[in-house]
């Protein structure tokens, strides 16, 4: 989770804490799950 979060933060330096904190967790979790599933298959 540290890698994707860091990448997002680097990609969106303007977005700080609150803005990325709320919409990030669910979206990140879904994307990570999707990637893990694809890699697992």
Contact map, one row per residue, 1 for C-alpha under 8 A:
11111000000000000000000000000000000000000
11111100000000000000000000000000000000000
11111110000000000000000000000000000000000
11111111000000000000000000010000000000000
11111111100000000000000000010000000000000
01111111110000000000000000000000000000000
00111111111000000000000000000000000000000
00011111111100000000000000000000000000000
00001111111110100000000000000000000000000
00000111111110000000000000000000000000000
00000011111110000000000000000000000000000
00000001111111100000000000000000000000000
00000000111111110000000000000000000000000
00000000000111110000000000000000000000000
00000000100111111011000000000000000000000
00000000000011111111100000000000000000000
00000000000000111111100000000000000000000
00000000000000011111110000000000000000000
00000000000000111111111000000000000000000
00000000000000111111111100000000000000000
00000000000000011111111110000000000000000
00000000000000000111111110000000000000000
00000000000000000011111111100000000000000
00000000000000000001111111110000000000000
00000000000000000000111111111000000000000
00000000000000000000001111111100000000000
00000000000000000000001111111110000000000
00011000000000000000000111111111000000000
00000000000000000000000011111111100000000
00000000000000000000000001111111110000000
00000000000000000000000000111111111000000
00000000000000000000000000011111111100000
00000000000000000000000000001111111110000
00000000000000000000000000000111111111000
00000000000000000000000000000011111111100
00000000000000000000000000000001111111110
00000000000000000000000000000000111111111
00000000000000000000000000000000011111111
00000000000000000000000000000000001111111
00000000000000000000000000000000000111111
00000000000000000000000000000000000011111
